[in-house]
Each structure stands twice: as C-alpha cells, then as structure tokens.
Amino acid sequence: MAEKIIMLACSAGMSTSLLVSKMQAAAKADGVDYEIFAKSASEIPAQLESDKKPDVLLLGPQIRYMFNDVKKRTDAAGIPMDIINMSDYGMMNGENVLQTAEKMLGDK
C-alpha cells in the first residue's frame, strides 16, 4: 500500500496524465511509494470524501481560478493544496512537482 496519496487536478484530468507518469518515475527513482493520480476538477469534491482521499492536492495552473473554492474544501478536509508551478508544469518536470508535494506533506 502506498505511503501517501498525491492527487493532481486539471480541467479534464487529461493534461496532467503525462506529469503523473513523470512524478511516478521520480518517486520510484527516489525509492518512495506514493500513489499519484490525476482527476478532473469536477471530481475534486467526490475525491475528498472518498476512501481514496488524497494526502495532498495539486491544481494545474490552467485552473488556478478555482483556488479559493478548492482551498475551502481542502482546508475543511485537512488536506494541503496548492497550484503546480507553471514552469514545472509546462516542462513536465515530475521531479520538481514531486518535491513540492513532499514539502507540503512534510516528508522532505
């Protein structure tokens, strides 16, 4: 079972799928066992109430306009949340995004 669950969210859940793959590769190289997945922004409320509740949530930069609404939900659920750095997102830098998530989790 994964140590931590990291969720990425974007408009449709599609554009973050490559970033998820890069983050999974970086986690494997670092020897950590995280479950990392992407969902569409519309699935955030259900995911926060599911059995597979994330330990951290990262929003794609294209939905930064949703920050305040999502932040209220994640604060209520006790889950750290932030927006993925636009440069890291554009370059699909899975290592940097993974490090951001780990810092939010307090793992690094």
N, CA and C atoms as an extended XYZ file, in Angstrom:
324
Properties=species:S:1:pos:R:3:atomname:S:1:resname:S:1:resid:I:1 pbc="F F F"
N         0.835       -1.184        0.000 N   MET     1
C         0.000        0.000        0.000 CA  MET     1
C         0.884        1.253        0.000 C   MET     1
N         0.453        2.233       -0.739 N   ALA     2
C         1.238        3.453       -0.893 CA  ALA     2
C         1.346        4.212        0.425 C   ALA     2
N         2.516        4.818        0.645 N   GLU     3
C         2.740        5.625        1.842 CA  GLU     3
C         1.816        6.837        1.866 C   GLU     3
N         1.721        7.520        0.736 N   LYS     4
C         0.934        8.749        0.619 CA  LYS     4
C         0.206        8.764       -0.720 C   LYS     4
N        -0.876        9.540       -0.765 N   ILE     5
C        -1.640        9.689       -1.997 CA  ILE     5
C        -1.542       11.140       -2.449 C   ILE     5
N        -1.072       11.326       -3.679 N   ILE     6
C        -0.923       12.661       -4.266 CA  ILE     6
C        -1.885       12.758       -5.442 C   ILE     6
N        -2.761       13.750       -5.366 N   MET     7
C        -3.740       13.957       -6.434 CA  MET     7
C        -3.430       15.242       -7.183 C   MET     7
N        -3.467       15.164       -8.503 N   LEU     8
C        -3.362       16.327       -9.360 CA  LEU     8
C        -4.726       16.546       -9.987 C   LEU     8
N        -5.109       17.781      -10.172 N   ALA     9
C        -6.384       18.085      -10.809 CA  ALA     9
C        -6.174       19.141      -11.883 C   ALA     9
N        -6.870       18.953      -13.006 N   CYS    10
C        -6.840       19.933      -14.082 CA  CYS    10
C        -8.229       20.005      -14.703 C   CYS    10
N        -8.351       20.688      -15.802 N   SER    11
C        -9.665       20.885      -16.405 CA  SER    11
C       -10.390       19.575      -16.665 C   SER    11
N        -9.721       18.653      -17.343 N   ALA    12
C       -10.366       17.385      -17.680 CA  ALA    12
C        -9.643       16.169      -17.114 C   ALA    12
N        -8.514       16.378      -16.457 N   GLY    13
C        -7.749       15.251      -15.925 CA  GLY    13
C        -6.816       14.632      -16.944 C   GLY    13
N        -6.815       15.162      -18.151 N   MET    14
C        -6.012       14.583      -19.224 CA  MET    14
C        -4.616       15.202      -19.303 C   MET    14
N        -4.536       16.514      -19.205 N   SER    15
C        -3.240       17.177      -19.417 CA  SER    15
C        -2.245       16.858      -18.313 C   SER    15
N        -2.712       16.414      -17.173 N   THR    16
C        -1.788       16.082      -16.085 CA  THR    16
C        -1.333       14.622      -16.135 C   THR    16
N        -1.872       13.818      -17.042 N   SER    17
C        -1.516       12.399      -17.055 CA  SER    17
C        -0.036       12.163      -17.350 C   SER    17
N         0.546       12.945      -18.238 N   LEU    18
C         1.983       12.809      -18.516 CA  LEU    18
C         2.794       13.229      -17.296 C   LEU    18
N         2.361       14.295      -16.640 N   LEU    19
C         3.056       14.753      -15.435 CA  LEU    19
C         2.982       13.684      -14.345 C   LEU    19
N         1.852       13.018      -14.215 N   VAL    20
C         1.715       11.921      -13.247 CA  VAL    20
C         2.749       10.843      -13.541 C   VAL    20
N         2.893       10.467      -14.803 N   SER    21
C         3.882        9.441      -15.180 CA  SER    21
C         5.294        9.865      -14.795 C   SER    21
N         5.611       11.130      -15.040 N   LYS    22
C         6.950       11.635      -14.697 CA  LYS    22
C         7.155       11.668      -13.180 C   LYS    22
N         6.100       12.023      -12.441 N   MET    23
C         6.194       12.033      -10.979 CA  MET    23
C         6.358       10.613      -10.437 C   MET    23
N         5.643        9.650      -11.028 N   GLN    24
C         5.761        8.257      -10.592 CA  GLN    24
C         7.178        7.738      -10.835 C   GLN    24
N         7.754        8.098      -11.973 N   ALA    25
C         9.131        7.688      -12.271 CA  ALA    25
C        10.106        8.314      -11.270 C   ALA    25
N         9.883        9.586      -10.936 N   ALA    26
C        10.756       10.264       -9.975 CA  ALA    26
C        10.619        9.629       -8.587 C   ALA    26
N         9.403        9.294       -8.193 N   ALA    27
C         9.187        8.658       -6.891 CA  ALA    27
C         9.876        7.297       -6.840 C   ALA    27
N         9.762        6.531       -7.914 N   LYS    28
C        10.404        5.212       -7.971 CA  LYS    28
C        11.920        5.360       -7.862 C   LYS    28
N        12.464        6.354       -8.585 N   ALA    29
C        13.914        6.595       -8.541 CA  ALA    29
C        14.358        7.015       -7.143 C   ALA    29
N        13.478        7.709       -6.427 N   ASP    30
C        13.789        8.143       -5.058 CA  ASP    30
C        13.516        7.055       -4.026 C   ASP    30
N        12.939        5.934       -4.471 N   GLY    31
C        12.664        4.822       -3.563 CA  GLY    31
C        11.489        5.054       -2.631 C   GLY    31
N        10.535        5.886       -3.055 N   VAL    32
C         9.346        6.134       -2.234 CA  VAL    32
C         8.118        5.563       -2.927 C   VAL    32
N         7.154        5.161       -2.125 N   ASP    33
C         5.952        4.529       -2.641 CA  ASP    33
C         4.759        5.459       -2.448 C   ASP    33
N         4.464        6.238       -3.486 N   TYR    34
C         3.323        7.141       -3.459 CA  TYR    34
C         2.321        6.696       -4.516 C   TYR    34
N         1.065        6.871       -4.220 N   GLU    35
C         0.049        6.708       -5.252 CA  GLU    35
C        -0.200        8.104       -5.809 C   GLU    35
N         0.019        8.258       -7.098 N   ILE    36
C        -0.112        9.560       -7.750 CA  ILE    36
C        -1.101        9.397       -8.894 C   ILE    36
N        -2.124       10.258       -8.918 N   PHE    37
C        -3.116       10.166       -9.984 CA  PHE    37
C        -3.678       11.536      -10.311 C   PHE    37
N        -4.324       11.619      -11.466 N   ALA    38
C        -4.934       12.873      -11.926 CA  ALA    38
C        -6.437       12.679      -12.084 C   ALA    38
N        -7.168       13.727      -11.766 N   LYS    39
C        -8.624       13.749      -11.929 CA  LYS    39
C        -9.016       15.095      -12.513 C   LYS    39
N       -10.219       15.160      -13.021 N   SER    40
C       -10.730       16.450      -13.490 CA  SER    40
C       -11.145       17.274      -12.278 C   SER    40
N       -11.146       18.575      -12.442 N   ALA    41
C       -11.515       19.468      -11.349 CA  ALA    41
C       -12.912       19.164      -10.824 C   ALA    41
N       -13.807       18.741      -11.698 N   SER    42
C       -15.178       18.447      -11.273 CA  SER    42
C       -15.254       17.261      -10.314 C   SER    42
N       -14.207       16.440      -10.287 N   GLU    43
C       -14.191       15.259       -9.420 CA  GLU    43
C       -13.587       15.532       -8.036 C   GLU    43
N       -13.093       16.744       -7.816 N   ILE    44
C       -12.433       17.060       -6.547 CA  ILE    44
C       -13.353       16.823       -5.342 C   ILE    44
N       -14.584       17.366       -5.315 N   PRO    45
C       -15.424       17.170       -4.127 CA  PRO    45
C       -15.643       15.698       -3.776 C   PRO    45
N       -15.942       14.883       -4.771 N   ALA    46
C       -16.169       13.454       -4.519 CA  ALA    46
C       -14.890       12.768       -4.039 C   ALA    46
N       -13.758       13.153       -4.623 N   GLN    47
C       -12.491       12.526       -4.240 CA  GLN    47
C       -12.131       12.856       -2.794 C   GLN    47
N       -12.436       14.068       -2.355 N   LEU    48
C       -12.118       14.472       -0.989 CA  LEU    48
C       -12.957       13.717        0.044 C   LEU    48
N       -14.065       13.153       -0.393 N   GLU    49
C       -14.936       12.399        0.512 CA  GLU    49
C       -14.834       10.895        0.318 C   GLU    49
N       -13.977       10.456       -0.582 N   SER    50
C       -13.876        9.032       -0.896 CA  SER    50
C       -12.946        8.295        0.062 C   SER    50
N       -12.902        6.976       -0.089 N   ASP    51
C       -11.966        6.154        0.676 CA  ASP    51
C       -10.528        6.408        0.232 C   ASP    51
N       -10.376        6.963       -0.949 N   LYS    52
C        -9.062        7.227       -1.530 CA  LYS    52
C        -8.767        8.728       -1.452 C   LYS    52
N        -9.044        9.293       -0.282 N   LYS    53
C        -8.822       10.729       -0.065 CA  LYS    53
C        -7.326       11.032       -0.176 C   LYS    53
N        -6.962       12.051       -0.966 N   PRO    54
C        -5.534       12.355       -1.124 CA  PRO    54
C        -4.931       12.960        0.141 C   PRO    54
N        -3.620       12.777        0.275 N   ASP    55
C        -2.875       13.415        1.361 CA  ASP    55
C        -2.445       14.821        0.963 C   ASP    55
N        -2.405       15.068       -0.340 N   VAL    56
C        -2.078       16.393       -0.873 CA  VAL    56
C        -2.751       16.532       -2.237 C   VAL    56
N        -3.164       17.757       -2.553 N   LEU    57
C        -3.821       18.042       -3.834 CA  LEU    57
C        -3.094       19.183       -4.519 C   LEU    57
N        -2.747       18.974       -5.779 N   LEU    58
C        -2.091       20.000       -6.588 CA  LEU    58
C        -2.971       20.322       -7.786 C   LEU    58
N        -3.236       21.614       -7.974 N   LEU    59
C        -4.044       22.063       -9.101 CA  LEU    59
C        -3.163       22.435      -10.283 C   LEU    59
N        -3.594       22.068      -11.475 N   GLY    60
C        -2.914       22.507      -12.676 CA  GLY    60
C        -3.054       24.018      -12.814 C   GLY    60
N        -2.040       24.691      -13.369 N   PRO    61
C        -2.090       26.149      -13.461 CA  PRO    61
C        -3.269       26.671      -14.284 C   PRO    61
N        -3.808       25.861      -15.189 N   GLN    62
C        -4.916       26.320      -16.021 CA  GLN    62
C        -6.227       26.450      -15.239 C   GLN    62
N        -6.273       25.902      -14.012 N   ILE    63
C        -7.480       26.059      -13.187 CA  ILE    63
C        -7.178       26.838      -11.900 C   ILE    63
N        -6.187       27.673      -11.955 N   ARG    64
C        -5.827       28.475      -10.776 CA  ARG    64
C        -6.988       29.343      -10.332 C   ARG    64
N        -7.893       29.673      -11.251 N   TYR    65
C        -9.060       30.477      -10.895 CA  TYR    65
C        -9.956       29.776       -9.879 C   TYR    65
N        -9.800       28.471       -9.716 N   MET    66
C       -10.606       27.688       -8.769 CA  MET    66
C        -9.971       27.616       -7.384 C   MET    66
N        -8.805       28.230       -7.228 N   PHE    67
C        -8.024       28.088       -5.997 CA  PHE    67
C        -8.850       28.336       -4.737 C   PHE    67
N        -9.516       29.469       -4.635 N   ASN    68
C       -10.225       29.822       -3.400 CA  ASN    68
C       -11.316       28.817       -3.047 C   ASN    68
N       -12.088       28.387       -4.045 N   ASP    69
C       -13.154       27.419       -3.802 CA  ASP    69
C       -12.581       26.074       -3.347 C   ASP    69
N       -11.556       25.605       -4.057 N   VAL    70
C       -10.947       24.313       -3.713 CA  VAL    70
C       -10.242       24.403       -2.361 C   VAL    70
N        -9.620       25.535       -2.077 N   LYS    71
C        -8.910       25.713       -0.794 CA  LYS    71
C        -9.877       25.580        0.383 C   LYS    71
N       -11.068       26.118        0.260 N   LYS    72
C       -12.071       25.964        1.324 CA  LYS    72
C       -12.372       24.493        1.563 C   LYS    72
N       -12.515       23.752        0.478 N   ARG    73
C       -12.829       22.311        0.584 CA  ARG    73
C       -11.665       21.521        1.200 C   ARG    73
N       -10.440       21.811        0.736 N   THR    74
C        -9.290       21.062        1.246 CA  THR    74
C        -8.980       21.446        2.687 C   THR    74
N        -9.158       22.721        3.032 N   ASP    75
C        -8.961       23.131        4.428 CA  ASP    75
C        -9.934       22.388        5.337 C   ASP    75
N       -11.195       22.287        4.901 N   ALA    76
C       -12.210       21.587        5.692 CA  ALA    76
C       -11.871       20.102        5.846 C   ALA    76
N       -11.211       19.540        4.824 N   ALA    77
C       -10.835       18.123        4.858 CA  ALA    77
C        -9.457       17.904        5.485 C   ALA    77
N        -8.742       18.994        5.804 N   GLY    78
C        -7.410       18.867        6.393 CA  GLY    78
C        -6.348       18.415        5.412 C   GLY    78
N        -6.502       18.808        4.158 N   ILE    79
C        -5.575       18.382        3.109 CA  ILE    79
C        -4.824       19.596        2.560 C   ILE    79
N        -3.479       19.543        2.538 N   PRO    80
C        -2.738       20.657        1.943 CA  PRO    80
C        -2.975       20.721        0.431 C   PRO    80
N        -3.064       21.942       -0.106 N   MET    81
C        -3.351       22.135       -1.512 CA  MET    81
C        -2.602       23.350       -2.016 C   MET    81
N        -2.158       23.283       -3.265 N   ASP    82
C        -1.508       24.426       -3.898 CA  ASP    82
C        -1.626       24.275       -5.408 C   ASP    82
N        -1.099       25.252       -6.123 N   ILE    83
C        -1.095       25.249       -7.581 CA  ILE    83
C         0.287       24.799       -8.053 C   ILE    83
N         0.316       23.936       -9.051 N   ILE    84
C         1.584       23.482       -9.626 CA  ILE    84
C         2.283       24.665      -10.287 C   ILE    84
N         3.564       24.798      -10.026 N   ASN    85
C         4.371       25.848      -10.640 CA  ASN    85
C         4.215       25.770      -12.160 C   ASN    85
N         3.904       26.913      -12.781 N   MET    86
C         3.618       26.929      -14.217 CA  MET    86
C         4.804       26.444      -15.050 C   MET    86
N         6.016       26.827      -14.667 N   SER    87
C         7.205       26.396      -15.394 CA  SER    87
C         7.398       24.885      -15.284 C   SER    87
N         7.258       24.347      -14.073 N   ASP    88
C         7.392       22.897      -13.880 CA  ASP    88
C         6.310       22.150      -14.652 C   ASP    88
N         5.105       22.728      -14.673 N   TYR    89
C         4.001       22.103      -15.406 CA  TYR    89
C         4.297       22.111      -16.905 C   TYR    89
N         4.713       23.248      -17.420 N   GLY    90
C         4.992       23.370      -18.848 CA  GLY    90
C         6.128       22.463      -19.307 C   GLY    90
N         7.125       22.302      -18.449 N   MET    91
C         8.274       21.449      -18.774 CA  MET    91
C         8.042       19.995      -18.377 C   MET    91
N         6.887       19.728      -17.762 N   MET    92
C         6.555       18.384      -17.269 CA  MET    92
C         7.684       17.860      -16.373 C   MET    92
N         8.116       18.714      -15.441 N   ASN    93
C         9.205       18.373      -14.535 CA  ASN    93
C         8.637       17.618      -13.323 C   ASN    93
N         8.504       16.318      -13.487 N   GLY    94
C         7.925       15.479      -12.443 CA  GLY    94
C         8.702       15.501      -11.146 C   GLY    94
N        10.015       15.596      -11.222 N   GLU    95
C        10.845       15.619      -10.013 CA  GLU    95
C        10.537       16.859       -9.172 C   GLU    95
N        10.470       18.029       -9.811 N   ASN    96
C        10.187       19.249       -9.060 CA  ASN    96
C         8.783       19.244       -8.458 C   ASN    96
N         7.814       18.781       -9.221 N   VAL    97
C         6.439       18.745       -8.713 CA  VAL    97
C         6.336       17.740       -7.572 C   VAL    97
N         7.040       16.622       -7.682 N   LEU    98
C         7.064       15.647       -6.591 CA  LEU    98
C         7.683       16.266       -5.340 C   LEU    98
N         8.768       17.003       -5.503 N   GLN    99
C         9.403       17.654       -4.359 CA  GLN    99
C         8.468       18.675       -3.716 C   GLN    99
N         7.703       19.378       -4.526 N   THR   100
C         6.712       20.336       -3.993 CA  THR   100
C         5.698       19.592       -3.127 C   THR   100
N         5.189       18.480       -3.644 N   ALA   101
C         4.207       17.691       -2.889 CA  ALA   101
C         4.806       17.172       -1.582 C   ALA   101
N         6.045       16.706       -1.643 N   GLU   102
C         6.707       16.183       -0.436 CA  GLU   102
C         6.892       17.272        0.611 C   GLU   102
N         7.228       18.468        0.168 N   LYS   103
C         7.362       19.578        1.115 CA  LYS   103
C         6.027       19.888        1.774 C   LYS   103
N         4.962       19.839        0.992 N   MET   104
C         3.621       20.091        1.525 CA  MET   104
C         3.217       19.009        2.533 C   MET   104
N         3.691       17.800        2.297 N   LEU   105
C         3.404       16.668        3.196 CA  LEU   105
C         4.305       16.684        4.423 C   LEU   105
N         5.387       17.450        4.341 N   GLY   106
C         6.351       17.454        5.433 CA  GLY   106
C         7.311       16.291        5.363 C   GLY   106
N         7.371       15.628        4.178 N   ASP   107
C         8.244       14.460        4.014 CA  ASP   107
C         9.686       14.845        3.660 C   ASP   107
N         9.906       16.072        3.231 N   LYS   108
C        11.265       16.464        2.840 CA  LYS   108
C        11.597       17.810        3.422 C   LYS   108
